[in-house]
Amino acid sequence: MASRFTINRSVVLCQIPLTVIVVVIGVTAPVLRPGLMSNSTFDLGFSMILLLLALSVVVPWRELPRGSLLMVPILDFVAIALVRAGATETQPALGVLAIFPVLWLMRSALPTWAALVLTVVGSLLVTAWPLLFSFDSSRMRSYLGILLLPIVMLCIAATIRVMSLSATARELEIERKDRELNDLLRAAIDRERVLTAILNTVDVGLTAVDAHGNTTLTNRQQELFNRLAAGHDDDEHDSLMFGPDRVTPLPVDRKPIHRALTGETFADEIIWVGEGDAQRALSTAARPIKNTDGHIAGALVVCSDVTELVEAVNAKDAFISNISHEFHAPLTSVLGYLELVMEDEHRLPTHLRGYVDVAGRNAERVLHLVADLLSTAGDKVRVHPRPVDLAALIEMSVRSNRLRAQRNQVKLQSTAQNPLWTLIDPLRISQVLDNLVSNAIKYSPGGGVVSIRAEETESSISLHVEDRGMGMTEQEARQVFSRFYRTPAARRADIEGAGLGLAITKSIVESHGGAISCVSSPGKGSCFTVTLPVNGEVSRAQHDSMQESV
């Protein structure tokens, strides 16, 4: 029904302009053209045009054979011919009304040639109508111009068809682009749906923000973290976000999103969110997003719940600390009684003294191992900085390790500015030096050179211990500071050690506010670099260490 109404409306709209013009001419005829309405030919044409308008309204064009409605513009030519013939004396220019059926034909689905033929024939009918019924040779000259209107209409028709084809081509192109746009839109919606499903499936929280810190993308897991970290008034300054100690509120400038928007890139930063039993540990990572100009356009922050892992590590540290304390007392007692046996007035036979001596050495070794376990049980080592000449500590470490180096056919070389005063804990830094130098000697089974260098800048002191020994892969060098880690090559070579020395070394260096790194290559040796801050920064690191201990 709707389709039928649409077709009828189109036919009526095409017919109305011609009808309106003819009606206006008929209405104004008594004043402007007396006698026009009394002409039977004009009246016939006038009535025919009104009839065609009525047929356009009432005829069910959709139910008729295809192309039936083209009878309306064809009959319009006949009606216009009658109107023009009846008004030849008073209004000879009415032939121009043929433009309306021409427009109709050229916009129809007829082939171009058929539409042009109907245009010429219809226009010729309009101009030649008087000759069809009354041929007068005396008036022949006045009819010589009958071809002018068909020619004009033919040109107009050709122009309309060219413009129609061009418009059709544009419409087709617009439709094609519209389809492509819809396809892209549907694909984008599908991708967004898949992305949303993926983001809501993973067990990590994701947040993308723009340059102003406004959230542009997040997932369900992150929303849970946000609700957990939200303060009582959802105020950023009142959020339940804490540092690694679980009690110190995290300053706004240390929050992950703020740090990322300032251009900072970081990973594995532990923060705590929430309070009470609901408090969770989050491992955060962030990376700024830059535009083509290199300016920060936003940031991406990733949060992982590592509460169980952190609690497991703490439980492990507590276990190591407790078991080490439990071992320490009986081992001390064993060593004491062994010393009493050795110092007894009744001397033991030589072979028994040898047995006791071996037992004492092994007990001391286990006691040292227990001490190392105690040193690594906590995250921080308490240090007591004071002004010390680092060059003198290096020289003492070289002298104490010289005998071991000679046994391994290793040559020790030291290069340091003398004196090199700084604010450090001499006992702890001596322990760092001894660990690094002894390791360099131990892992140079084929001999070679171990060099110790120290250099000072305005902000830090760098200490380098380099060997030409067995070396490590890049992955092993990243893991070498982990507790109890030993490289496969060291285990195959049966080199003694518990994998605690470098972990203790790292803890001592970080307690001084410094950092330690390793660069190594298999078969080419390793270089350990310790970077210590200058005086004021050391005291601040010590203060932080004391605060955490308290």
N, C-alpha and C positions, 0 to 999 in steps of 0.2 A: 504493500500500500504506500509506504514511504517512497519507494523507488518510482512508483507511478506518479505520485504527486510531484516529485523532483523533475521528471521529464516534462510533465504538463506545464510546470512553472517556467522551465527553460523556453518552451515554445511560446508561451504567453509573453515573456519578457522580450523575445525577439520580435514579436508582432506588434507590441504596444507602440514603439516610436513611430512607425509608419501610420498606424491608426490615429494617433494623437495629432500628427501634422495634417492629415486629411480632414479630420474633424474640425480642427482650427480653421482650415480653409473654408469648409462648409458653413461654419458658424459665422464667420466674418464676411461671407459672400454677399448677403443682402446689403451691406453697407459699402464694402470695397469693390465688389464685382456684381452689380445688379444683373439678374437674369441667369446667373451661373447655375443655381439650384433648379432652374426650370429646364435645363438641358438634360434630356433623357440619358444620353451617353454618360455624362458626369454622374448622374444619379445612380446609374447601374454600377459604375466603378466604385462610387462611394458606398453603396449598399454591400457590394461584394467584399470590400475591405472590412466592414463591420462584421459580416458573416464569417469571414476567415478568423477574426479575433474570437468570435463566439465558439467556432469549431476548435480553436486552439485550447479553449478552456474545457469543453465538455467531452471531446473525443479521447478515449483511452488509448493513447498512442503506443503505450508499452505492449498492449495486446495485439496491435496490428503488425503486419510484416515489417521487417527492418527496412528503413528508408521511406516508409510511408509519409512521415512528417515532412519530407522534402517537397511534397505536393503543395504545402503552404507557400514557400517562397516562389515556386513556379507559377502558382495562381496569382501571387502578388504582382508578377510581371503583367499578367492580363488585366488585373484591376488597375494598375498604374497606367497601362495603355489606354484604358477606357477613360480614366480621370483626365489624362493629358489630352485625349482627343476631344473630350467635352469642354475643356477649358483652353483650347488652342487660341481662341481670339483674345481672351482676357488674361490668361496665365500660361504662356507657351513653355515656360521653364520647368514645368512639373515633371518632366522626364528625369530630372535629377533624383527623384524619389526612388529610382531603380537601384540606388546605392544600398538600400536596406536589404532587399533580397540577395543582392550580390554579396554583401557581408555575410549573410546567413549561409549562402552556398559555399563560400570560401572557408568558413569555419567548420563546415560539416566534414563527415568522414568520406565524402566522395573523392575519387582520384582527381588529381589536379587537372588533367586534361578534360575530364567530364565536367568539372565545375566551371572551367574556362569556356567550354562550348555552351553550357547553359547560360552563362553570363552574356556571351555575345548574342545568342539567339534571343534571350529575354530582352536585352537592351534594344536589339534590332526590332523586336516586336513592338516595343514602346514607341519607337520613332516612326515605324512603317505602318502602324495601325490604320491611319486614314487612307493609305493606298490600297488596302485590302478590300475596301467596299466601294470606293468612288475614285476611279482613276480619271484624272483630268490633265490632259497634256499641257493645258495653259498654266497649270500650277506645278508642273513637273520640276521646274527650276528651283522652286522653293523646297522641294523634297530632296534635293541633291545632298543636303547636309544630314541625311538620316544615318550616315555611317559615323558621324562625329561622336555621338553618345556611346555606341558600342565600342569604339576605339578607346574612348576615355575610361569606360567601365572595365574594359579588358586590362588596361594599364593599372587601374586601381585594384582589380582582382588579383593581378600578378603580384602587386606590391603587398597586398594583404596576405596572400599565400606565403610569400617569402618571409614576411614578418611573423606569420603564424608558425611556420616551420622553425624559425629561429627561436620563437618563444617556446615551442614544444621541446626543442632541443635543450633550452635552458631549464625547462621544467623537468625533463628527464634527468639532466645533470644534477639538479637540486634534489630530485627524488633519490638518485644514486648516492649522493653525498649524505642525504638524510638516512638512507639505509645503512651506509657505512658508519655514520655517527651512532645510530641505534645499536649496530653490532658492537662497536667499540664500547658503548655505554653498558650493554649487557655483559660484555667480556670484563669490563672494569668492575661491575657489580659482582660477577662471579668470582673474580680474583679477590675482591675485598671480602666476600663471604668465606672463601678458602683461607685467606690470610687471618681473618678473625677466628676461624675454627682452629687454625694452627696455633695462634697466639694464646687462645684460651685452653689449648690442650697441654702446652709445655708447662713445666712446674717452676719456671722462673718468671719473675716480674719484669715487664718491659714498659718503659715510658719514653716517649718522644715528645720533646717540647720545642717551641719556636724560640726566636731570639729574645723574646720578652719573658720566657719562662712559662708560657701558657701551654697546657697539655694538648697535643695534637693526636696522640695515639697512645693507648694503654691496653692492657689485657686484664683478665679477671683476677689472676694471681696478684698483680700489682695493686689492684683495687683493694684486695684483702690486706696487703701490707700497708696501704695508705690509711685504711680504717683503723688498723692496729696502731699506727703511728700518730693518728690525729689527736690533737689536744682536746681539752674540754670545750673550747670554743672554735675548734677547727682553725686556729690561728697558727701560722707558720712559726711564730716566736714561742708558742706554747706547746709545740708538738712533742710527743714522747719519743724522741730520738736521742740516743746516747752514744758515747764513745766506747772503746773496747772494755773499759772498766765497768760498764753497765749502769753507772750512776751519774757520770758527768754529762750534763746536757750538751748536745752537739751544737756549736755556734752556727748561725745562719751561713757564714762564709765558708764553713767546712762541710756543709751538706752537699750530697752528690750532684744535684742538679745545678746548684750555684757554682760549684767547682768546674763542672763541665762547660757551663756557659762562659766562664772566664778563659776557656781554651785549654784547660788541664785534662790530660788523659791519664787514667789510672785503672787498676784492676786489683781484685782480692783485698779490698778495703773492708774491714769488719766494723759494722755498726750494730747497735741494739735498738729495737723498736718495741713499744708497748711497756707495760709495767706488770709487776707481780709475777704470777705463774704463767701469764700469757706472753711474757717477754720473749722475743725471738732474735736470734743472731742472723744478720744478713751480710752476705759477701757482695759488695757493690763494685761495679765497673762502669766506666763512662767514657764516652768519646764525643767530642764536639762535631757538629755537622757544618761544613763550610760551603758557601755558594761559589759560583764561578769566579768572583772577584777575590776570593780568599778570606772574606769576612765570615764571622760565625753567624749561621742562619738558624741554629738550634743545637740540640744535643740529644743523645740516646743514652739512657741509663738502664742497666741491667742489675737486678737484685735476685740473689739465690738464698734460700733458707738453709743455713748451715748450722743450725742450733745443735742438732745431734752430733755433728762432727766436732764442734767446739767443745761440747760437754765431754765427748769421748777423749779428746786431747787433754782436757783438764783432768779427767779421771786417770788417764795414763800418767800424766805428770805427778798426780797425787800418789799413785801406786808406786812409781819409781822413787819418789821422795820417801815414802813410808818404808818400802822394802830396803832402801839404802840405809836408812836410820837403823832398821832392824839388823842389818848386816854389820854395821859399823861397830857396835858395842862388842859382840862376840869376837870379831876379828881383832879388835884392840886387845881383848883379853887373851886370845891365842898368842899374839905377838909378845905380850907381857910375860906369859908363862914360858914361852920359848927362850926369851932372854934370860929368865931366871934359871932355866935348865943349863944354858950355856955358861952362866956365871957361877954356878954351884961349885962349892969347894971340892966336891968329888968329881973330878973331871971324867967325862965320858970317853969311851974308846973312840979312836979316830974315825972309824967307819960310822959310828952312831952320831958323832958331831957333824959329819957330812950330811947325814939324813936330816938332822935338826936344822942345819943351815939351809938346805933345799926347801924344807917346810916353811922356814922363816921368810925366805925370798918370795915364795909363791903367795904366802899370806900378805906380805907387803904389796905385791902386785895386785891382789884382789882388793886390798884396802885403797890403793890408788884408783882402781876402777870404781869403787864405791864413791870415792870423793868426786870423780868425774860425773857419775850419775847424779849426785847431789847438786853439782854445778849446773847441770842441764835440766834439772827438774822444774825450774821457774823460767819465765820469759825474760827476766831482767837479772843482771848480776850487780850487786851493790859495789860501787867504786868510790874511792876516796882520793880525789885529784889533789895534787900539789905540784909546785914547780919542779920539773925534772929535766935533765939533759938527756934527750932521746938518743943522741949519738953515743953517750956512755952506755945506755942500755943495750944498744946494738952491739957495741964492742964486747960487753959482758956475755951476751948471747953467743957471739962468735967464739969466744974463748971457751965457754962451757960445752960447746958442741964440736970443738976441734978434734978431740980424741975420737969421737964417733965418726966424724968425717974422714979421718985418716984410715980407720978400719974399713970404710966403704970406698976408699980411694977417691974421695971427693975433695975438691979444693974450694975453700970458702973465701969470698971476696966481699968487702964492705966498702960502700961509698956513702958518706954522709957529711953534711956541713957540721963543723965542730967549733963551738958547741951548738946544740939545737934545742933551746929551752922551750918548753911548752907545759901546759897544765894537764897532767895525766896521773893515773894511779900507777906507780912504778911496778908494783907486784903484778898487777893484772896485765899491763902491757908487756912485762917480761915474760909472762905466761904466753901471751900472743906470739911474741918473737920466738920463744922456744918451740912452740907448737909448729909454726910455719917453717922454721929452719930445720927442725928434726924431721918433719915430713918431707921436705925437699931432699934431705940426705937419704932418708929411708926409701923414697921412691926413685932414687938414682942408683939402681943396683949395678949398673955398668960403670960407675964413676962419673967424672965430669966436673963441672963448675957450678956452684951455687952462689949467686950474687945477691947481696942485700943493699938496697939503695933507699935513701931518704931525701926528700926535697920539700922545701917550704914555699908557699905562696902567701898572698895577703890574707886569704880566708881559710886555708887548710894546710895540713901536712900530709904528704903522701909517702907511704912506705911500701916498697916493692921487694918481694922475695921471689927469685926466678931460678929455675933449675932446667937442666937439659935431660931430664930423666924419661920415664915411660909415658908420661902425659895421659890425657883423657880425651874422650869425645866431647862435643859441645853439650850434649844432653847430660853426660856424667858430670861435667863442670857445673851445670845448674843444680844438680842434686847433691853435690859434695858437701854442702853445709847442713844437710839434714842429719838428724841424730841417727846413729847406728848404720849409716850408709857407707858401704865400701864398694869400690869399683870391682867389676869382674876380673880385671887384670890383676888387681892387688890380691884377690882371693886365690887366683890361679898361681900367683907367685909365692903364696903362703907368707906374705908380709904381715907381721903381727900388728894388732890394733883392734880397737872396739868400735871405731867409727864415731867417736865422741869428741876428739880433739878439735876439729874444725867447727863443730856446733858450739863448743865452749868458746872458741876464738870469736866466732860471729857474735855471740851474746855479749862478750866483753867489749868488743868494738862498738856495738850498738848502744851499750850502756854509757859509753863515752860520747854518744851523739854522732858516731861515725858510720862508715859503711865499708864492707869488704866485698871484693869481686875476684873472679878467677877467669883467666884466659888460658886455654890449653889446647894441645893438638897431639893426637896419638903418635908416640915415638919421637916427639920434638920437645917435650917438656911442658911445664906449666909456669904461669906467673900470677902470684897472688898480690893484690893491691889493697892496702888498708888506707883509707882516707879519714883523717881525724880533724875535726874543726878546731879553730884556734880558741884561746882561753875562755872568752865569755860564753861561747856556745857549749863548751864542755860543762861549765858550772850549771847551765840551764838543764842540760841532759841529766846531770847528777841530781839536781833538784827534782826533776820529774820522776827519776828512778826512786828517790827517797819517798816521794809522795805516794807512788804506787805501792811501795813496800808497806807503808803505813796503812 
